[in-house]
Amino acid sequence: MKACAEQGTAMPSSKLRSVAVASVAVLGLLGARSARAEDMPGIGRHAIRIGNTAPYSGPASAYEAIARSDAAFFQMINDKGGINGRKIEFSSVDDGYDPARTEDETKKLVESGRVALVFNSVGTPTNLAVQPYLNDHGVPQLFIASGADRWADPNQHPWTMGWQPSYRIEAQTYAKYIEQTQPGAKIAILYQDDDFGRDYLAGVRDVLGADFDKRVVSAAYAVTDPTIVPQAQTLQASGASVLITAATPKFATQMIRRVYDLGWHPIHFVTNVSISVATVIEPAGKEAASGILSAAFMKDASDPAWKTDPGMMAYKAFLKKYVPEARARDNFYEYGYGASMTLLQVLKQCGSDLSRENIMRQAANLHDLDIPILLPGIKVDTSRADFHPISEMRLARWNGQSWQVLGQANAHNGP
C-alpha cells in the first residue's frame, strides 16, 4: 500500500526503475567533493525521491499518523515550489509493524523505487531489521520514528540517525526522579519484549546499579499478545509503589485502564511514545489517566498554554489545510511535522549537492536548530560524533485536561 497523508492527494505515479546500490564508505571517511549524477540516486532534475515504511495496519497502527503528517508536510513544501528547485516525491508503504515486511518493502523502495534516502520510518524492531541493509548500501536512514539508543552509533552505523531523545535517556530521567522523590521504592516495569522495551530496563539499571535486581520487578508482553491483563495483575501483586509502562499505544491504553480498574495507585510513568491524548489518554479515560507522569520534548497541542504560541498556531494551520481529518490532540501528527521540518533543513543545507554522502553529512551538521513545536529551550543539535538530534526532555504530568510540564530540561547524560 502506498500512502499520502493528505486525503485525495495521489502519490507520484511515474514508473520507477530498479537500481543496484553500491556500498559507500563510512561517514568519517566522507570527503567533500563535487556532486556527480552517479553519486545522486533518487535525485532527478525536478524531484527528490524519499521512502518511508509505517504501520498503516497491525498492532501499532496508531503511528500511521506520523507518516501521514510527513506526506502532508512535503505536499505543503511542494505547493511552495519544492526544495532546491525540486519537488519531493514521498513514497510511504505499509509494513504492518512486521520486521519481515519492513525489510521487503524497504528493499523495494531502494532497488525499484530508487529513493535517495529512507526517512522517519516507524518502529524499533522494524528499523532494526533494515539497519544492516541500509548501512551496507550507503542509504541514509534518517530521523527514525523510534527512540532506541542504538540509532546514535556513528562508528558502527554511520548511515542511521534517530530524531527523538533515546528511550534509555528517558528511562534514566524517570529513575532519577524516583530516587529523588521515592528513594528505595519498589519499581514495576511493563515492557515490550524487544529492543524498544529493553532500553527502558537498561536506563533504569543505569541509575539503580546494583540495586536494580533487588528493587525492580518486570513483566514483558509481545506485540502479538491480545491483552496485558496477566502482566498487570502480576505487577500489582509484587507490591510495587512505582510503575513504568514502556508500551506502544494499544498496550499503554490497556495498562492505564487496567491499573485504574484494579484500584492500584502506583506512581505511574508512561513512555513518551504513548502520551497522545487522542489515541491513548482519551480511549483509556481521562480520569483513569489522571496524575500519570511522562517525559516530554514537544509542546502539547491540547494545552491552553500554547494557544497563542506562533509555532503551535502555524502547526494547527498546517493541519487544518493539509490534514483536515487529523485531530490536533493526536501528537503523532505533530511528531511527523517536527521531524519533517528537520529534514527540510538538512536538504536546504545540501544545496545543489544532494548525493547520499552529503545528505548524511548535513544531517550530522545541525546546530542549535529551532523546531517551533519543541518545548522552549530544546533545540536540534548534531555532529559527526553525536547522532542524538534531540537530547533533552522535561517531566510532565497529565492533569486531567493536558500535559503539564514540570521543572527544567534534563540534559543528555546517557551512557
N, C-alpha and C positions, 0 to 999 in steps of 0.2 A: 504494500500500500504506500503510495506517495501522498504526502500531505502538505498543504499550505495552510498556515494558521488562519488567514482571512477567508471566511467562507465566500465562495463564489469566485475566488482567485485561483486559477489553474496553475499548476507547476509548469515550467518550461517543457515543451513537447518535442523539441528537436532531438533527432536521433543522436545517441551517444556512442562514441567509438571506444573499443577496448584499447588498453594500453599496457605495456609491460613497464612497470615502475622500477627504476634502478635504485639500488641501495646507495645511501648517501652517508658521508662521514658524520661523526657526532658533532653536536653543536659547538663544542670547544674548538673544533678544527675548521669551523666555517669561516672563511675569509671573505672580505669584501671583494666583489668582482662585478663587472657589468653583467646585467641580465641578458641571457640569450633565449631564444624561443624554446629551445630544447630543455632549458632549465625551468620552464614555467608551465608544467602540466596544470590543466584546469583554468588556464588564463587565455581567453580569446581576445580578439581586438575590441570586442564590445561586451564581454561577460567575464565574471569571476564565478566559477562553479564551486559550491560549498556543499558538503554532505553531512548528514545527521541521522542517527538512529534514536528512536524514542518508543516507549511503551504505550502505543495507542490502544492496546488491548492487554489483558493479563492482570496480574495481581498488583502492579504498580501503575495502572493506567491513569491515576490522578496526575502523574507527572507529564502527561501529554501536553498539558497547558504550557510547559516550558518551550517545547518545540513550536507550538502554535504561535507563541509570542515571538520567538525568533523569526519565523517566516513573515509575520506581520510587520516586524521591525524592518526587515530587509525590503519589504514592499514599500514601506514609507521612504526608505532611502532611495529606492529606485524611482519613486514618484518625484523625488527632489533632484533627479539626474544621475543617481548612482554614485560610485566612488572611483576616483582616478580615471574618470571617463568611461567606466564600465558599469553595467547593471549586474546585480547579484542574482545568480540562479541557485536557489536553495532547494536541495532535494532531501526531504525528510521521510524516512521509511519506518514502518512498524516492525519492532523486534519482539514485542510481547514480553519484554524483560527476561528473555530467554537467551543466555550467552551463545548458544549454538546458532540461533537465528541472527544474533548480532554479528557474529563472525561472517556468516554467509552474506548478509546484506552489506556489511562494510566492504568486503572484497568486491562486491558488485559495484559499489559506489566508486571505488578507486580504479578498478580494472575496466569496467564498462562505462560507468558514469564519468570517469576521468575528472574527479574533483581535485581541486588544489589542496584542500585540507578537509579534515573532519572536525566539526565544531559542536560543542555543547551537547554531545550525545549523553544520554541519561543512564545513570546507574553504575554501581561499583562492580558487581560481577560481570556485567555486560562489557564495560570498558576494559576490564582486566582481560577478558577473552581476546580482545583485538589489539591490546597494547604491544605485544611482541611483533605482530604482523606490521602494524603501522610504523614502529620504530625500525624494523628491519628494512622497510621500503622507503624510509625517509619521508613519511607523510605526517605533517603536523596534526597532532591530536590535541586540539586546543580547547581550553576552558571547559573541561569535562563537568557535567552536571552531577557531581559527586564530591564529597569532601574527604575521600580516602587519602590518608597521609602519603601513600605511595606515588601519588601523581606529582610530587615535588622531589624528584630524584634526577637532576640533570646529568649526573655522571652515568647512571645506568640506563636512563630513558630520556635522552635529550630531545625527543620529539613530542613528549607528553607534558601537559600542564593543566592543572585544575583551575578553579576560579574561586570558589568559596573557601572559608577557613577550614582546616582539616578537622575531621571528627575527633582525632586524638587530642588536638588542642582544645576542642570544645569539651571533651570529657575531663581534661585537666582543669578547665575552668569550673566545672561542676564540683569536682573533688576538692579543689581548694576552697570553694565556698562552703562545702560541707565541713571541712576541717576547721574553718573559722567560726561557723555557727553551731555545728553539732559534733564537736570533737569526740571521737570514739564511737560514733553511731554505726549501727549495723546497716549495710547497704545492699539492697536487692537490685539486680540488673536484668532486665529483659532485653535480649539482643538477637538480631538476625544472624543466623549461622553462616556467615561469610565474612569477607574482609571488611565490609561496612560495619557489621555489628562488633567484630573483634577489635576494631580500632577503639571502641569505647572502653572495652575491658583494658586495653593497653594504656589508655590515657589515665584511667583511674589507678591502675597499678603504678604508673609513673609517680603519682603523688603519694599513695599509701605505702609503697615499697613493701617491706617485709610483712606489714600488717594486712596486706590485701587478702591473703588466704584466710586470715582469722576473721575478717570483718565483712567479706563480700560473699553473697550467695547469688548465683546466676542461673538463668534458665534460657535456653535457646529455642527458636522456632525456625521453621523452614518456610520459604515464600510460598510453597505449595500447601501449607497447613490451612485448614479451613478456619481455625479459631485459635486463640491463645488462652482460652479459659483454663486449661490444666496448668499452664505456666503461671498464670495469675494466682491461682489458688496455692500452688507450691511456694511462691514467693511470699504471699501473705503469711502462710504458716511458719515461715522462717523467723518471724518476729522482727523483721527489719523495719526501721522507722524512716528510712530514706529509700526511694525508688527511682531508678533511672530507666527510662523506656527508650531504647535505641532501636526504633522500628520505623518502617515505611508507613505511609498514611493509613492504609487499610487496617493494619495491626495496631498502630498507635491509637486510632479511634476506638477499636475494641478494648484496648487496655485502659484507656481513660474511663470508659463507661463501666468496665468490669470492676475496677478499683472502687468506683463510686457505689455500684450495686452491692459490693461486698461489705460496705461500711468501713472500709480500710482507709486510714487517714495518714499516709506517709507524706513526708516532704517529697513531692513528685517532680522530677525533671523529665522533659520530653525533648528529644533531639530536634534541632532547628529544622531539619528537612520535613518535619511533620507538625508544623505550627500554623499551617494555613487555616484561617478562620473558616473559609467556605468548605474546605474538603476534610477537615479534621475536627475542629472545635465545635462547629455547629452540628455536624452529624453525631458527635459524642454527647452533645448537650452542654450549653454554656455553663449551667450550674455544676454539672459533673466536672468540668474543666477548671472551675474557679480555684485560683491560687496556684495553679501549675507554673513551674519555672522552666525557662529555656534560655538559650543564648542567641542573641540577635545581631545581625550586621546590617540589615535593611530596615528602612522605615516601614511601619505598619500602616497600610493604606486605610485601615479601618479606624485608626487612631485620630480623633479630632485635633490633636496637637499639630498634625501635618496638613490640616485642611487648606491653609493658605501658603504652604511651602511651595516655592516655584518649581522645584524638581518633581514633587508629587502632583502638582497641577498639570505639568507637561505630560507626565506619565498617564494620568487619568484621561487627558485629552487624546493621547495616542490610543488608549483602549477604546474610547468612545468611537473614534473614527475607523480604526483598523481591526479591532476585535470586539465589535459591539455586543456579541453574545457573552463575553467574559464578565466575570464578577470581580470587581476591584478587590474584594476581600480574599480572593484566591491569590496568595503571594507567589505562586509558581509562575504566573504571568509576569509579575514584577521581576522575578529571578531571570527569566529569559530576556527581558528588556535590558537589565543591567549587564548581563554577560554580552549581549549583542552590542551594546554601547562600547564595551571594552574591545571587542573585535574590530569595530569600526575605527577606533583609534589606532589599532595595530595596522590596519590596511592603509590608513592615512599616512602613517609614518613610513610605510613601504615605498610610497611614491610610485615611480614607474617600474621599480624592481619588485615584481610580485612572484619571484621564484619562491619555492618552498623554503629554501635556506633563509632568505631574507624575511619571510613571514615569521619564521621561528625566531630569528634574530631580533626582530622588532617586538615580538611578544615578550622577550626577555629584556626589554629596554623601556619599560613603563615606569615613569617617575612621578609620584605624588599626583596620580590621575584622579580627578574628582568625578565620580559617578553619582549623579544627583539623587538616586534612590537609596544610597547608602547612608547610614547614620552619621551625624556630624562628627568630623574628626577621623573617620575611617576612609582611607584612600587606597588606591590600587598602586602597588609598587612591585616591580620585578627586576631581577638582574640575572646574569648568566649563572650565578651561584645560588640564586633564591627563586624558586618556582612556586612560591606561595603568593599569588596576586593580592589576596586579602588575608591578613593575619591578625585581625583584631575582632573581638566580639564583646557584646555587653549583655550581662544578665538581664532578663526581662520576666515579668510576671503577668499572667492572664488575670485581669481584674474583673472579668465578667463581661466586658464590652470590647476591650482591645488589649494589646500587649504593651505594658508599661515598662519602660527601660529603667533599670536600677543601676546606680553607680556609674563608674567610668569605664572606658575601654580597657580590655585586658590585652596587653601586648603579646606578640608571638614569642613564647619562650619554650616551645616544644623541643623534643629531642632532635 
